[in-house]
Every structure is written in structure tokens, then in C-alpha cells.
């Protein structure tokens, strides 16, 4: 049923698609396959975190060895402590409310600790932070099992958005620097302010991520099922990826119903073939991989091996 066997030259492989189409299964199977030859890490940025279920192994926020050269990690903003506000706490200024602390608190999250500020797309930002962590690692292949479509589009377009947003924060911070210095001086806090340095570091890392996402080392695999809703959403998804200069290398059509004498199954098979024809027309020029509907749920390594036959 597989149409094309594609050699993987890229280091970074993203798997995405509409919720419920089997992204995690396909990403896990690909990772299992690559892990036999390359030191491979699969990272789940999906808040549902079903990667543990797919491998039948408990996976947390630290790298977990799965099998052979394969490792896995599940990340989230909460686990990384990103976006946890400091409301009601004594900040780095050391000032209590009523002693100038209200003023400091007003700007504290943004100006004192950029990592704690309430930015748009915190889960996606957490994923980007984790991404930068592994850029300099010795993993030969890094696979991302991404969240459903909307989350992932935010993740992939976040570098541009945050680059602009952080740039504005830096301007605000520079404008406030003299005023904040006076406040700190009045209350005897002469600690070195590293907020600008932190913001510049964030901006630098976001630009690095952007260069990698749009570079030759990165490829995106779209997973869909042969149904109209999935096809339409995938088309919009791919259009957005291409508009952001992200390479879409492969399309996986998952859960293809086998031909059968069963009347219901035969009807489903004919319906899916019609949609498959539409997929070939809409996504001409892309590699297409077909994966059958299996009679059992793919929830451990032995069963994932069956999917490996199609994605490797």
C-alpha cells in the first residue's frame, strides 16, 4: 500500500495534522525505525501526551531511553515552569506592597524575569525552549510529535510573532531603565539588572529556531485520514507551512480501509478511494505514504513495528 519510500536526510522531522488522525503513532513508528540506525530523540509537544501510551513506556520531562538508540521526552509549559506568574510573591526587587513594591510588581514579570511573563502561546513557547536545548546535542535525528493543527501552526509561526513582541518589550525596557533605576536606588536595591540580557537571549534563540525551521535540515510530515474534513484542514495547514517557508516533505494517509467483501467495509473502501484521488490531485508533487487500518490499536513497540513497515 505504500507508494514512496523516502530517504531521510533531514535532522529535524515534524509530524502534524488534525487531532485524532494518528500523528503520534506515525511519529513514534518513524522514531522507532530511525532509532535502529541513528541516535534519535522524539519530543512530544502535544498537551495530551499520548507518546507514553504508544511506546508502552512511562515518559516524562527528562529524556527516557526507549529501545536501541531511541530516546523520548514529553514537554509542556507547566513542566518547564514557563508562564508561571509571580502575582502576590515578593519579586527580585525585594519590595513589599506599599513600599514601592506595587510599582515594581506591575512591571516585575515583564522586566525582571521574561520567562515568567504571560505571553501568547505559552505551550508553544515551551516547545521552542526545549527545541533550542537539543540543537547542540549529539542526537542525529530529532522528531517532533506536535499538537493538533492550531497549536502547531502557532508553534511554527511563533518565532516571528515573538521576535516582534520581544523587540517591543526591549524598547519599553530601555525607556523604563532610568525610572526603574531611580526606584531601585530609593529602596536600596542595587542588584544588577539582567532583564535586557534575558530578552536579547530569547530573541537570539527565536531567530535561531526560525532559521532551522526554514532550513534544509527540517522537514514536515502531514498526517491525515482519507476523509474530506481531514483533507480540507490539511490543505489549509500545508498552505500556511509553505507560506512560512517550511518544507513539507511527506504526506501520510492513515487508516486506509482494506478492500473487503463486507458491504459496509466495501462502501468505506470506495469512499476512501474517492478521497484518495482528491488527495493526489490537491497534493501533487508531495510524497504520499498510505498506511492501512489495523485490526488492533497500536499501543506498544511490537505493534509499532507494523507501522514501521510503511513509514521507514
N, C-alpha and C positions, 0 to 999 in steps of 0.2 A: 504493500500500500504506500510505502514511502516513495516520493517522487525524485528527490535530490539528496545526495549525501554531500554535506558541505564541510570542507576542511576549516577548522577553527584557527585562524591566525591572530585574532584579537585577544588581548589580555582581559578586557572588561566586557562581560556579557550581561545585558539586562533582559529580563523576562517580564513582560507586562500584558495587560489585557483586561477585559471586563471581569467583574467578580464572578466566581463560580465556573470559569472555563477550564480550570486545571493548570493555572500558571505555576503554582508551587510544585505540582507533580512533574511538570515538564522541566522546570529549573532544577529540581532535585535529581531527576534522571540524567540530565546533562552534566551536572556536577559529579555524579557518581561515575559516569563514563570518563570524564576528563581526569578525575582523581586517580584513575588507574595508571595514568602516564605522567601527569603533571601535579605539582603541589598546588592544590586548589582550595579556595575558600568560597563558600556560598553564604551570602548575607541576606537575611530576611528583613525587609523594611515594611512588611505588611503588619499592621497592628493586630491582625488575627493570629499571627504566628503559628501557622499550621505546619511549619517545616519540621518541628519535632515529631508530629504525627506521621509525616511522610517517611521519615527515616526510622521511626520507632525508637528514637533516642531522645532523651531529655537534653534540650539545647537552651542555653541561657545567653547572657550578655558577654560572656567570655568565650573565646574560641574552644570549640568542642571537637575532639577527634571522632570521626565517623567510621571510616574504613580506608585502608590503603593510604593514599596521600591527600585524602579529603577531610576538610575541617568545616565547621559551620558555626554561625553566630546569629542570634536574633536580637535586634536592637529596637529601641524606642526612646522617645524624648524623656519619658519618666525614668528609665533605667540609667540614662546618661546624665540625669539631673539638669536637662536643658529646659528652660522655660519655667522653672520653679521660682516664683516671685518671693520677695522678701518683705511683703507687707506686714507691718506690725513688729518686725525684728529691728534690732539695733544694727545699722549698716556699718560699712567700713569707716564712716566718719566718726563713729563712737558717740553720736549725739542722741540724746533722748528727745522725744516730742516736747515742744515748748521751749527748748533751749537752742532753737535754730535747727532742730532735727526735722521739723516738718518740711522746711525748705529743702534740706538735704535729701529727705525721703522722697520728695517729689521727683527729684532727678536721679535718685540713687540707682535704680535698676538700669537706666539707660547710660548714665555717665560713669558709674563706678564699676559695674560688672555687666558688660554687654551680653554675657552668656545667660543671664537671668531675665533678660527683657522679654516682654510678650510680643514676639514677632509673628507675622503671618506665616503659617505653615510650619509649626514647631516640630511635628513629627518628621517632616521632610528635611528640616534643618538638621535634626539629629542624625538622619541618614547621611547627609552631606558631611557632617563632622566625622562620622565613622568612616566614610569613604576616604577622606584625606588621611586618616590614620593608617590605612593599608596601602596607600600609593607607594610608599618607600619600603614596603615589606618584601619578603622573599617569595611571596605567592606568585606562581607563574600564571594562574588563571583565577579571576575573581568574578563570581556570578552573583547577580542581584535578583532575588525573588521580590519583586516590587508589590506595592499595594495596588488595589483596584485603580482603574483608569484615572479618575480625578486626582487622587493622591499622587500618582506617579507623574502626571503632567505637571503638577505643582513642583514636584521634586526636580524634574529635569529643567524647568524654566526658572527655578528659584535663584540660581546664581545671578542671572541678570537682574531680577527684581531686588534681591538683597544687596547687590552691588550698588544699585542706585540708592536704596534705602539707607545703607550704612554710610554712603557718601554724604547724605543729608545730615545724618547723625554727627558725623565728624565736623561738618560746618557748624552745627549747633554747639557742639562741644568746644570748638575753638572760640566761638563767640561768648560762651559762658565761662571760659577759663579764668579770665581776670576776676569776674564776680565770685566764682567759686573759691578762688584763691583768697579773696578777702574774707569770705565766710569762714574758711578753714583757719585763717590767721587769727580771727577774732576768738575762736574757740580752741585755740591751741593745738590744732591738728596739722602737723607739718609733714604727714606721710606723702611719699612720692606718688603722684597720680599716674597710674598706668592704663587708664581707660582708653586714651587715644591709641596707645600701642596695641591694646587688645582689639580695638576696632580696625586698625590698619592690618593686623594679622588676620582677622576674619575676612576682610576684603581681599587680601592676597590669596587666602586659601580658596575663596569662592571663585576667583579668576582662574586658579589652577584647575579646579573641578570643571569649570566651563571649557577650558582648553582640552581637557581629557575627554569630556562628553562629546565634543565635536571633532575629536581627532581620529586618526586611523586605527588606534588601539581599542576603540569602542564600537560595539555593535548591539543593536536592539532586536530582540526576537518577539514578535507579536503572537500571542496565543489566542485563538478564537475557536468557537464551535460552529458547525455548518447550519446556523440559524440566522435569519435576517437581522434581528436585533443586534446580535454579536457582530455581524458583518458591517452593519452601518456604523456602529460605535467604533469598531476597529479602523474603519476608513478615516473617520474624523481624527482618531488617535494618531494614525500614521501621518496624516497631513500636518498635524501640529509638530510631530517629531521632525519631519523634513523641513518645515519652516524654521525650526531651531537648529538646523544643520546637523542633526543626529542621524547616523546611518541606521537604516532598517535593513538588516541582512537576511532575515529568515521569517517566514510566516508558518506557524504550526496550526493546522486544522485538527482539533482534538475531538475525540468521541464520535468517530465515523461509525455508523451502524453497519454491520456486515450484511451482505446480501443473504436473504433467508426466504424459506417457503412460508413462514409465518405471515399472515395477512397484514397484521399491524406492523411487524418489522419491515416487511417489503414496502409498505407505504412510507415509513420513516426513511428507508433507504432511498426511495425515489425523490422524496422531498429534499434530502440532504445532497443528492447528486445535482439537483437543480441549483441549490445554493452554492455548491462547489464550482459549478460552471460560472456563476456570478463572481465568486472569489477569484477565479483565474482571470476573468476579464478586468475586474477592478484593480487587481494587484499584479498585473502583468509586469514581468521584469524582476519580481522578487522570487527567491527560492521558496518553495512550498513543500512542507512535510505533512503527511497525513498519518494520524495515529488512530487506531480503531478504538471502539468502545469495548472495554474489557468486562468480563462477566463478574469480576470481583473488584472491590475497592483497592486502590493502590496505596497501601499504608505501611509498608516496610521495605527493607532493602531487597529482599528476594523478589518482591512484586515489581519494584522499581526497575530491576534488571530487564523486565519485559518491555518497559518503555524505552530503556536504553537502546534496544534494537532499532528503534525508529529515530531517535534524536542524535545518536552518535555519528 
